[in-house]
Amino acid sequence: MSAMEGGSPEAGGPADTARARAGRAGRRAAQEVANAERHERRFAETGREFHSTMAARHRAVAERHLTTARLQHAYALRLAEAASDDSEDSGVPPLFMAGVAEACGTRSAALTLLGADLSQLAVAASDQPSRGAQDLEYVLTAGPGRDAARHRRAVYASGATLERRWPGYGAGLAALGLHAVAALPLNASSDCIGVLTIFDPAAALARSGRFREVAAALADGVLIGPDADPGLYGGTDLRAVVHQASGVLSEQSGSSVDDALALIKARSFALGVPLETVARRVISGDLKLR
């Protein structure tokens, strides 16, 4: 039975839980399609534009549910494969974002949850290059994700344009082996709750609307909704350790927390190491910053 047809009982384990989520999303999609067809029949009978508009809306919602179902089904397959793997890495759960990247036709994609001030609250990434790119944007407080969230629209850039638009970011991205980016806001009601960033995207997929469908499915079916899990099933890393280190450094130096955070970011950028590495060294007392 496919994810589009139904779900298995959730008691069997994580893979069954993911399949059940896929099944529920598939059933929601089927209901929306039925609603769309009902309005299409009424439009054919009456010619009223209201029914045509409602049909289009139900079709759009159905597509979001179908995309959610596909993401959950792909995650279930990864979980099942991991459970049957007897290699040394079999104890590491597969990342949900790996499936998101695959759905977007690439290996590198990241999801960032944002605060009202556009600060990164949490990050989930499919691989190390995409995680490094999100750290880079966090350190520089500039990049495609922030612009996508600020203006509530998709941002696309590649090559030399990256450096022109965000000095330092383009060069840092190239050092990670990434050369193009697409960033889409995750809109929920009147708010932007985060950004989906896709690295080295295929131009044909970007033009097809695939990325918008995935972003909408993440916002409406994964981060918000009946089966919501903002932690992406254990795949999201909070920036808590960085903010904890900022507090520690603020106490040590007598500076403001914002200044302490800026100092940690600067040291991370200068050393070329992850923010969390610098933060943990500050907390342990192994690294003194002045």
PAZAPA-4460 file (N, C-alpha, C; in steps of 0.05 Angstrom, whole numbers, plus 32768, in hexadecimal, padded with zeros to 4 digits):
% residues 290
    n_x    n_y    n_z   ca_x   ca_y   ca_z    c_x    c_y    c_z   seq   type   mol
   8011   7FE8   8000   8000   8000   8000   8012   8019   8000     1      M     A
   800C   802C   7FEF   801C   8044   7FEC   8013   8059   8000     2      S     A
   8024   806E   8003   801D   8084   8015   8004   8092   800C     3      A     A
   7FFE   8090   7FF2   7FE6   809E   7FE8   7FCD   808F   7FEF     4      M     A
   7FCF   8075   7FF6   7FB8   8065   7FFA   7FB0   8062   8017     5      E     A
   7FC3   8064   8029   7FBB   8061   8045   7FD3   805D   8056     6      G     A
   7FCF   805B   8070   7FE5   8059   8083   7FE4   8040   8093     7      G     A
   7FFB   8038   809E   7FFD   8021   80AF   7FFA   8029   80CC     8      S     A
   7FF4   8017   80DE   7FF1   801E   80FA   800B   802A   8104     9      P     A
   8009   803D   8116   8021   804B   811F   8030   803C   8135    10      E     A
   8025   8026   813F   8032   8019   8156   804B   8009   814D    11      A     A
   804F   8005   8133   8064   7FF4   8129   8080   8001   812B    12      G     A
   8082   801B   812D   809C   8028   812E   809C   8041   811D    13      G     A
   80B3   804F   811D   80B5   8069   810F   80AD   8067   80F1    14      P     A
   80B5   8052   80E3   80AE   8050   80C7   8090   804E   80C3    15      A     A
   8083   803E   80D5   8066   803C   80D3   8058   8056   80DA    16      D     A
   8064   8065   80ED   8059   807F   80F4   805A   8092   80DC    17      T     A
   8071   8092   80CE   8074   80A3   80B6   8061   809A   80A0    18      A     A
   805D   8080   809D   804A   8076   8089   802E   807F   8090    19      R     A
   8027   807E   80AA   800D   8086   80B2   8008   80A4   80AD    20      A     A
   801D   80B4   80B2   801B   80D1   80AB   8017   80D5   808D    21      R     A
   8025   80C5   807D   8022   80C7   8060   8006   80BF   8058    22      A     A
   7FFB   80AA   8065   7FE0   80A2   805E   7FCB   80B7   8065    23      G     A
   7FCF   80C4   807C   7FBC   80D9   8084   7FBD   80F1   8070    24      R     A
   7FD6   80F8   8069   7FD9   810E   8055   7FCC   8106   803B    25      A     A
   7FD0   80ED   8032   7FC4   80E4   801A   7FA5   80E5   801A    26      G     A
   7F9A   80DF   8031   7F7C   80E0   8034   7F73   80FD   8034    27      R     A
   7F82   810E   8040   7F7A   812B   8040   7F7B   8135   8023    28      R     A
   7F8F   812C   8014   7F91   8134   7FF8   7F79   812A   7FE8    29      A     A
   7F71   8111   7FED   7F5A   8106   7FDF   7F40   8116   7FE5    30      A     A
   7F3D   811E   7FFE   7F26   812E   8005   7F26   8149   7FF7    31      Q     A
   7F3D   8155   7FF5   7F3F   816F   7FE8   7F39   816C   7FCA    32      E     A
   7F42   8156   7FBE   7F3C   8151   7FA2   7F1E   814E   7F9E    33      V     A
   7F11   8140   7FB0   7EF4   813C   7FAF   7EE6   8157   7FB1    34      A     A
   7EF0   8168   7FC3   7EE3   8183   7FC5   7EE7   8193   7FAC    35      N     A
   7EFF   8191   7FA0   7F05   819F   7F87   7EF2   8196   7F71    36      A     A
   7EEF   817C   7F6F   7EDD   8171   7F5A   7EC0   8179   7F5D    37      E     A
   7EB8   817B   7F76   7E9C   8184   7F7C   7E99   81A1   7F72    38      R     A
   7EAC   81B2   7F77   7EAA   81CE   7F6E   7EAD   81D0   7F50    39      H     A
   7EBD   81BF   7F44   7EBF   81BF   7F27   7EA5   81B7   7F1A    40      E     A
   7E97   81A4   7F25   7E7C   819D   7F1B   7E69   81B4   7F1D    41      R     A
   7E6A   81C1   7F34   7E58   81D8   7F38   7E5F   81EF   7F25    42      R     A
   7E78   81F3   7F20   7E80   8208   7F0D   7E75   8201   7EF1    43      F     A
   7E77   81E8   7EE9   7E6D   81DF   7ECF   7E4F   81E4   7ECD    44      A     A
   7E41   81E0   7EE4   7E24   81E3   7EE4   7E1B   8200   7EE5    45      E     A
   7E2A   8211   7EF4   7E20   822C   7EF9   7E31   8241   7EEB    46      T     A
   7E4A   823B   7EE5   7E5C   824F   7EDA   7E65   8264   7EEE    47      G     A
   7E60   8260   7F08   7E68   8274   7F1C   7E86   8271   7F21    48      R     A
   7E94   8288   7F20   7EB1   8288   7F24   7EB9   827F   7F40    49      E     A
   7EA7   8283   7F53   7EAC   827A   7F6F   7EB4   825D   7F70    50      F     A
   7EA6   824C   7F61   7EAB   8230   7F62   7EC6   822A   7F54    51      H     A
   7ECC   8238   7F3F   7EE6   8234   7F32   7EFD   823C   7F45    52      S     A
   7EFA   8252   7F53   7F0F   825A   7F66   7F12   8246   7F7C    53      T     A
   7EFC   823C   7F87   7EFD   8229   7F9D   7F09   820F   7F94    54      M     A
   7F03   8207   7F7C   7F0F   81EE   7F71   7F2D   81F0   7F6F    55      A     A
   7F37   8207   7F66   7F54   820C   7F64   7F61   820B   7F7F    56      A     A
   7F53   8217   7F93   7F5F   8217   7FAE   7F60   81FB   7FBA    57      R     A
   7F4B   81EB   7FB6   7F4C   81D0   7FC0   7F61   81BF   7FB2    58      H     A
   7F65   81C4   7F98   7F7A   81B5   7F89   7F96   81BC   7F94    59      R     A
   7F9A   81D6   7F9B   7FB4   81DE   7FA6   7FB9   81D1   7FC1    60      A     A
   7FA4   81D1   7FD2   7FA7   81C4   7FEC   7FAC   81A6   7FE9    61      V     A
   7F9E   819A   7FD6   7FA2   817D   7FD1   7FBF   8178   7FC9    62      A     A
   7FCB   8189   7FB9   7FE6   8185   7FB0   7FFA   8187   7FC8    63      E     A
   7FF4   8199   7FDB   8005   819C   7FF2   8004   8182   8003    64      R     A
   7FEB   8177   8006   7FE9   815F   8016   7FF7   8147   8008    65      H     A
   7FF5   8146   7FED   8002   8131   7FDF   8021   8133   7FE2    66      L     A
   802B   814C   7FE1   8048   814F   7FE5   8050   8147   8001    67      T     A
   8040   814E   8014   8045   8145   8030   8046   8126   8031    68      T     A
   8033   811A   8024   8031   80FC   8024   804A   80F0   8018    69      A     A
   8053   80FC   8002   806C   80F2   7FF5   8084   80F5   8007    70      R     A
   8086   810C   8014   809D   8110   8026   809D   80FC   803D    71      L     A
   8085   80F7   8049   8083   80E4   805F   8088   80C8   8055    72      Q     A
   807F   80C1   803E   8083   80A6   8033   80A1   80A2   802E    73      H     A
   80AF   80B6   8023   80CC   80B3   801E   80DA   80B0   8039    74      A     A
   80D1   80BF   804D   80DE   80BD   8068   80D9   80A1   8073    75      Y     A
   80C1   8096   8070   80BB   807B   807A   80CE   8067   806D    76      A     A
   80D3   806A   8053   80E5   8057   8045   8101   8059   8050    77      L     A
   810A   8071   8056   8125   8075   8062   8126   8068   807D    78      R     A
   8111   806C   808D   8111   8061   80A8   8111   8042   80A7    79      L     A
   8102   8037   8095   8101   801A   8092   811C   800F   8089    80      A     A
   8128   801D   8076   8142   8014   806D   8157   8016   8083    81      E     A
   8156   802B   8093   8169   802E   80A9   8165   8018   80BE    82      A     A
   814B   8011   80C3   8146   7FFC   80D7   8150   7FE1   80CE    83      A     A
   8152   7FDD   80B4   815C   7FC2   80AB   817A   7FC2   80A5    84      S     A
   8187   7FDA   80A9   81A3   7FDC   80A3   81B3   7FD4   80BB    85      D     A
   81C6   7FC1   80B7   81D6   7FB7   80CE   81F2   7FC3   80CE    86      D     A
   81F6   7FDA   80BF   8210   7FE7   80BE   8214   7FF7   80D8    87      S     A
   822C   8002   80DB   8233   8010   80F3   8222   802A   80F5    88      E     A
   821A   8035   80DF   820A   804E   80DF   81ED   804A   80E2    89      D     A
   81E4   8031   80E6   81C7   802B   80E6   81B9   8037   80FD    90      S     A
   81C7   803F   8113   81BA   804B   812A   81B3   8068   8126    91      G     A
   81BD   8074   8110   81B7   8091   810B   819E   8093   80FA    92      V     A
   8189   80A0   8105   8170   80A2   80F6   8173   80B3   80DD    93      P     A
   8166   80AC   80C7   8168   80BB   80AF   815B   80D7   80B2    94      P     A
   8167   80EA   80A5   815D   8105   80A7   8145   8109   8095    95      L     A
   8130   8115   80A0   8118   811C   808F   8120   812F   8079    96      F     A
   8133   8141   807E   813B   8154   806A   8149   8147   8052    97      M     A
   8154   812F   8055   8160   8122   803F   814A   811C   802A    98      A     A
   8132   8115   8033   811C   8110   8021   8112   812A   8014    99      G     A
   8113   8140   8024   810B   815A   8019   811E   8161   8002   100      V     A
   8138   815E   8007   814B   8164   7FF2   8146   8154   7FD9   101      A     A
   8141   813A   7FDE   813C   8128   7FC7   8124   8131   7FB7   102      E     A
   810F   8139   7FC6   80F6   8143   7FB9   80FC   815C   7FA8   103      A     A
   8110   816B   7FB0   8118   8183   7FA1   812D   817E   7F8D   104      C     A
   8134   8164   7F88   8148   815D   7F74   8164   8164   7F7A   105      G     A
   816C   8165   7F94   8187   816C   7F9B   818F   815C   7FB4   106      T     A
   81A8   815F   7FBC   81B1   8152   7FD4   81B2   8165   7FED   107      R     A
   81B2   817F   7FE7   81B6   8192   7FFD   819E   81A4   8000   108      S     A
   8190   81A3   8016   817A   81B5   801C   8178   81B8   803A   109      A     A
   816E   81CF   8043   816D   81D5   805F   8153   81E4   8065   110      A     A
   8149   81DF   807D   8131   81ED   8087   8139   81FD   80A0   111      L     A
   8132   8216   80A1   8138   8227   80B7   811F   8233   80C3   112      T     A
   811B   822F   80DD   8105   823C   80EB   810F   8257   80F5   113      L     A
   80FE   826C   80F1   8107   8287   80F7   80F6   8294   810C   114      L     A
   8102   82A7   811B   80F4   82B7   812E   80E9   82D0   8120   115      G     A
   80DA   82E0   812F   80CE   82F8   8124   80E3   830C   8119   116      A     A
   80FB   830B   8124   8111   831C   811B   8122   830F   8105   117      D     A
   8119   82F9   80FA   8126   82E9   80E5   813F   82DA   80EF   118      L     A
   8142   82D9   8109   8159   82C9   8114   8152   82AC   8112   119      S     A
   8167   829C   810D   8164   827F   810B   815F   8272   8126   120      Q     A
   8148   8265   8129   8142   8257   8142   814A   823A   8142   121      L     A
   8148   822E   812A   814F   8212   8127   8155   820C   810A   122      A     A
   8165   81F7   8106   816E   81F0   80EB   816C   81D2   80E7   123      V     A
   8163   81CA   80D0   8163   81AE   80C8   8170   81AD   80AC   124      A     A
   8183   819C   80A8   8191   819B   808E   8194   817E   8085   125      A     A
   8196   817B   806B   8198   8160   805F   81B5   8156   8060   126      S     A
   81C9   8168   8061   81E4   815F   8060   81F6   8176   806C   127      D     A
   8210   8170   806E   8222   8184   807A   8225   819E   8069   128      Q     A
   8226   819D   804F   8228   81B6   8040   8210   81C8   8044   129      P     A
   81F8   81BD   8045   81E0   81CE   8049   81E0   81D9   8065   130      S     A
   81E9   81C9   8079   81EA   81D3   8094   81FF   81E9   8096   131      R     A
   8216   81E5   8089   822A   81FA   8089   8220   8214   807D   132      G     A
   8210   8212   8068   8206   8229   805B   81F3   8239   806E   133      A     A
   81E3   822A   807D   81D1   8237   8090   81E1   8245   80A7   134      Q     A
   81F6   8238   80AF   8207   8244   80C4   8214   825E   80B8   135      D     A
   821B   825D   809F   8227   8275   8092   8214   828C   8092   136      L     A
   81FB   8286   808B   81E7   829B   808A   81E1   82A6   80A6   137      E     A
   81E2   8294   80BA   81DD   829C   80D6   81F4   82AE   80DF   138      Y     A
   820C   82A7   80D8   8223   82B8   80E1   8223   82D3   80D4   139      V     A
   821D   82D4   80BA   821E   82ED   80AB   8204   82FD   80AE   140      L     A
   81EF   82F1   80B9   81D5   82FE   80BA   81CD   830A   809F   141      T     A
   81D3   82FC   808A   81CC   8304   806F   81CC   82EB   805D   142      A     A
   81BA   82EA   804B   81B9   82D4   8038   819E   82D0   802C   143      G     A
   819B   82BD   801B   8181   82B9   800D   816A   82B2   801F   144      P     A
   816F   82A2   8034   815A   829B   8046   814D   82B2   8054   145      G     A
   815E   82C4   805E   8154   82DC   806C   8144   82EE   8058   146      R     A
   814E   82F0   8040   8140   8301   802C   8126   82F4   8025   147      D     A
   8125   82DA   8022   810C   82CC   801B   80F7   82D0   8031   148      A     A
   8100   82CF   804A   80EE   82D2   8060   80E5   82EF   8063   149      A     A
   80F8   8302   805F   80F1   831E   8063   80DD   8327   804E   150      R     A
   80E1   831F   8035   80CF   8328   801F   80B9   8315   8019   151      H     A
   80B9   82FE   8026   80A3   82E9   8023   80A1   82E0   8006   152      R     A
   80B8   82DD   7FF9   80B8   82D3   7FDE   80D1   82C2   7FD9   153      R     A
   80D0   82B2   7FC4   80E6   82A0   7FBD   80FE   82B0   7FB3   154      A     A
   8116   82A7   7FBA   812F   82B3   7FB2   8140   829F   7FA3   155      V     A
   814A   82A6   7F8C   815B   8294   7F7C   8174   82A3   7F75   156      Y     A
   818B   8296   7F78   81A5   82A3   7F71   81BA   828D   7F6C   157      A     A
   81CD   8294   7F5B   81E3   8281   7F56   81FC   828F   7F4D   158      S     A
   8212   8281   7F4E   822C   828C   7F45   8234   82A7   7F51   159      G     A
   823D   82B9   7F40   8247   82D2   7F4A   8231   82E3   7F57   160      A     A
   8218   82DE   7F4F   8202   82ED   7F5B   8201   82E9   7F79   161      T     A
   8208   82D2   7F83   8207   82CD   7F9F   821A   82E0   7FAE   162      L     A
   8231   82E4   7FA4   8245   82F6   7FB2   823C   8313   7FAF   163      E     A
   8231   831A   7F98   8228   8336   7F95   8211   833C   7FA8   164      R     A
   81FF   832A   7FAB   81E7   8330   7FBC   81EE   832E   7FDA   165      R     A
   81FF   831A   7FE1   8205   8316   7FFD   8224   8312   8000   166      W     A
   8232   8328   8002   8250   8327   8004   8258   8313   801A   167      P     A
   826A   8302   8013   8274   82EE   8026   8265   82D4   8025   168      G     A
   824B   82D6   8020   823A   82BD   801F   8241   82AD   8007   169      Y     A
   8243   82BA   7FF0   8248   82AB   7FD7   8262   829C   7FD8   170      G     A
   8277   82A9   7FE2   8291   829C   7FE4   8290   8285   7FF8   171      A     A
   8282   8289   800E   8280   8274   8022   8270   825C   8017   172      G     A
   825C   8262   8007   824C   824C   7FFB   825D   823C   7FE8   173      L     A
   826D   824A   7FD7   827F   823C   7FC4   8293   822A   7FD3   174      A     A
   829D   8234   7FEA   82AF   8224   7FFA   82A3   820A   8004   175      A     A
   8288   820A   8006   827A   81F2   800F   8273   81E0   7FF7   176      L     A
   827A   81E9   7FDF   8274   81D9   7FC7   8258   81DE   7FBC   177      G     A
   824C   81F5   7FC4   8231   81FC   7FBB   8232   8215   7FAA   178      L     A
   8222   8216   7F95   8226   822C   7F82   820B   8239   7F7A   179      H     A
   81F5   8230   7F84   81DB   823C   7F7D   81C8   8236   7F94   180      A     A
   81B4   8247   7F96   81A1   8245   7FAD   8185   824E   7FA6   181      V     A
   8172   8241   7FB1   8156   8249   7FAF   814B   824A   7FCC   182      A     A
   8140   8260   7FD5   8135   8262   7FF0   8118   826A   7FEE   183      A     A
   8107   825B   7FFC   80EA   8260   7FFB   80DF   8263   8017   184      L     A
   80CF   8278   801C   80C4   827C   8037   80AF   8267   803D   185      P     A
   80AE   825F   8056   809A   824C   8060   8084   825D   806D   186      L     A
   806F   8263   805E   805A   8275   8067   8044   8266   8075   187      N     A
   803C   8270   808C   8026   8264   809B   8014   827B   80A4   188      A     A
   7FFC   827C   8099   7FE9   8291   809F   7FF6   82AC   8096   189      S     A
   7FF9   82BF   80A9   8005   82D8   80A3   8022   82DA   80AA   190      S     A
   802E   82C4   80B3   8049   82C4   80BC   805B   82B3   80AB   191      D     A
   8075   82B9   80AB   8089   82A8   809F   8097   829A   80B6   192      C     A
   8095   8280   80B7   80A0   8271   80CE   80BC   8266   80C8   193      I     A
   80C4   8267   80AF   80DE   825D   80A8   80E4   825E   808B   194      G     A
   80F9   8251   8083   8102   8251   8067   810C   8235   805F   195      V     A
   8105   822D   8047   8110   8215   803A   8125   821F   8026   196      L     A
   813E   8216   802A   8154   821E   8018   815E   8205   800A   197      T     A
   815F   8207   7FEF   8167   81F1   7FDE   8181   81F9   7FD0   198      I     A
   8195   81E9   7FD2   81AF   81EF   7FC7   81B5   81E0   7FAD   199      F     A
   81C1   81EE   7F9A   81C7   81E3   7F7F   81AD   81D6   7F73   200      D     A
   8197   81E6   7F73   817E   81DB   7F68   817F   81D9   7F4A   201      P     A
   816F   81C7   7F3F   816C   81C5   7F22   8158   81DA   7F19   202      A     A
   8160   81E9   7F05   8150   8200   7EFB   8134   81F6   7EF2   203      A     A
   8133   81DF   7EE5   811A   81D5   7EDB   8106   81D0   7EF2   204      A     A
   8110   81C5   7F09   80FF   81C0   7F1F   80F5   81DA   7F2C   205      L     A
   8107   81EE   7F2D   80FF   8208   7F38   80E8   8214   7F27   206      A     A
   80EB   8212   7F0D   80D6   821D   7EFC   80BC   820D   7EFD   207      R     A
   80BE   81F4   7F05   80A6   81E3   7F05   8093   81E8   7F1D   208      S     A
   809D   81F7   7F30   808C   81FC   7F48   8090   81E7   7F5E   209      G     A
   80A2   81D3   7F59   80A6   81BE   7F6D   80AF   81C9   7F88   210      R     A
   80C1   81DD   7F87   80CB   81E7   7FA1   80B5   81F4   7FB1   211      F     A
   80A3   8203   7FA3   808D   8210   7FB2   807B   81FB   7FBE   212      R     A
   8077   81E5   7FB0   8066   81CF   7FBB   8072   81C3   7FD4   213      E     A
   808C   81BE   7FD3   809A   81B2   7FEA   8099   81C6   8002   214      V     A
   809F   81DF   7FFD   809E   81F3   8012   8083   81F5   801F   215      A     A
   806E   81F5   800E   8053   81F7   8019   804C   81DE   8029   216      A     A
   8055   81C7   8020   804F   81AE   802E   805E   81AE   8049   217      A     A
   8076   81B8   804A   8085   81B9   8064   8077   81CC   8077   218      L     A
   806E   81E3   806D   8061   81F6   807F   8046   81EC   8089   219      A     A
   8036   81E1   8077   801A   81DA   807E   8017   81BD   8088   220      D     A
   8029   81AB   8080   8025   818F   8087   8039   8183   809A   221      G     A
   8050   8190   809E   8065   8185   80AF   806A   8197   80C7   222      V     A
   806D   81B1   80C3   8072   81C3   80D9   8058   81CB   80E7   223      L     A
   8042   81CC   80D8   8028   81D4   80E3   8014   81C0   80D9   224      I     A
   8000   81B9   80E9   7FEB   81A7   80E0   7FE8   8190   80F2   225      G     A
   7FD6   817D   80EC   7FCF   8167   80FE   7FE7   8155   8105   226      P     A
   7FFA   8152   80F2   8011   8141   80F7   802A   8151   80FA   227      D     A
   8028   816A   8103   803F   817C   8104   8055   8172   8117   228      A     A
   806D   8176   810F   8085   8172   8120   809A   8186   8118   229      D     A
   809B   819D   8125   80AF   81B2   811E   80CB   81A8   8121   230      P     A
   80CF   8192   8130   80EA   8187   8133   80F2   8175   811C   231      G     A
   80E0   8172   8108   80E6   8161   80F1   80F0   8145   80FA   232      L     A
   80E2   813A   810D   80E7   811E   8116   8104   811A   811F   233      Y     A
   810D   812E   812F   8127   812C   813B   813D   8137   8129   234      G     A
   8136   8142   8112   814B   814C   80FF   8152   8169   8102   235      G     A
   8144   8178   8114   8149   8194   8117   815C   819A   812F   236      T     A
   816F   81AB   812A   8182   81B4   813F   817B   81D0   8148   237      D     A
   8176   81D3   8162   8171   81EE   816C   818B   81FD   816E   238      L     A
   8188   8218   816D   81A0   8229   8171   81A5   822E   818F   239      R     A
   8199   821D   81A0   819A   8222   81BD   81B6   8224   81C8   240      A     A
   81C8   8212   81BE   81E3   8212   81C9   81F2   822C   81C2   241      V     A
   81EC   8237   81AB   81F8   8251   81A3   81EF   8267   81B5   242      V     A
   81D5   8268   81BB   81CA   827D   81CC   81D3   8279   81E9   243      H     A
   81D7   8260   81F1   81E1   825B   820C   81FE   8265   820E   244      Q     A
   820E   8260   81FA   8229   826A   81FA   822A   8288   81FA   245      A     A
   8217   8295   81EC   8216   82B2   81EC   8211   82BD   8208   246      S     A
   8200   82AF   8217   81FB   82B7   8232   8213   82B4   8244   247      G     A
   8221   829E   8240   8239   8299   8250   824E   82AE   824A   248      V     A
   8253   82B3   8231   8267   82C7   8229   825F   82E3   8232   249      L     A
   8245   82E9   8231   823C   8303   823B   8243   8307   8258   250      S     A
   823F   82F2   8268   8245   82F3   8285   8263   82F7   8289   251      E     A
   8273   82E9   8279   8290   82E9   827D   829C   8304   8275   252      Q     A
   8291   8310   8260   829D   8328   8255   828F   8342   825D   253      S     A
   8278   8340   8268   8268   8357   826F   825C   8365   8257   254      G     A
   825C   8358   8240   8251   8364   8228   8234   835B   8226   255      S     A
   8225   8367   8212   8209   835F   820E   8209   8343   8201   256      S     A
   81F2   8336   8203   81EF   831C   81F7   81F2   831E   81D9   257      V     A
   81E7   8333   81CD   81E9   8337   81B0   8206   8339   81A8   258      D     A
   8216   8348   81B7   8233   834B   81B1   8241   8331   81B4   259      D     A
   823A   8322   81C9   8246   8308   81CD   8240   82F5   81B6   260      A     A
   8227   82F5   81AD   821F   82E4   8196   822F   82EC   817D   261      L     A
   8232   8306   8179   8241   8310   8162   825E   8306   8163   262      A     A
   826A   8305   817B   8285   82FD   817E   8288   82DF   8178   263      L     A
   8275   82CF   8181   8275   82B2   817C   8272   82AD   815E   264      I     A
   8261   82BC   8151   825D   82B9   8134   8277   82C0   8125   265      K     A
   8284   82D6   812E   829D   82DF   8121   82B3   82CA   8124   266      A     A
   82B5   82BE   813C   82CA   82AA   813F   82C4   8291   812F   267      R     A
   82AB   8289   812D   82A3   8272   811C   82AB   8277   80FF   268      S     A
   82A5   828F   80F5   82AB   8296   80DA   82C9   8297   80D5   269      F     A
   82D8   82A2   80E8   82F5   82A4   80E5   8303   8289   80E5   270      A     A
   82F9   8277   80F6   8305   825D   80F9   82FB   8249   80E4   271      L     A
   82E4   8250   80D8   82D8   823E   80C5   82CD   8224   80D1   272      G     A
   82C3   8227   80EA   82B8   820F   80F8   829A   8215   80FE   273      V     A
   828A   8200   8103   826E   8204   8109   826A   8215   8122   274      P     A
   8254   8224   8122   824D   8235   8138   824B   8225   8152   275      L     A
   823F   820E   8151   823B   81FE   8169   8255   81F5   8175   276      E     A
   826A   81F1   8164   8284   81E9   816E   8290   8200   817F   277      T     A
   828E   8218   8174   8298   822F   8184   8288   8233   819D   278      V     A
   826D   8230   819B   825C   8234   81B2   8262   8220   81C8   279      A     A
   8266   8207   81C1   826B   81F3   81D6   8286   81F8   81E3   280      R     A
   829A   8202   81D4   82B4   8208   81E0   82B2   8220   81F3   281      R     A
   82A1   8233   81EC   829C   824A   81FE   8290   8240   8218   282      V     A
   827B   822F   8216   826D   8225   822D   827F   8214   823F   283      I     A
   8290   8204   8233   82A2   81F3   8243   82B9   8202   824F   284      S     A
   82BE   821B   8245   82D4   822A   824F   82EE   8226   8240   285      G     A
   82EC   8215   822B   8304   820F   821C   830C   8226   8209   286      D     A
   82F9   8237   8203   82FE   824E   81F1   82F7   8268   81FF   287      L     A
   8309   827A   8201   8304   8294   820D   8304   82A9   81F7   288      K     A
   82EE   82B8   81F6   82EB   82CD   81E2   82EA   82E8   81F0   289      L     A
   82F7   82FB   81E5   82F7   8316   81F0   82F2   832A   81DA   290      R     A
***
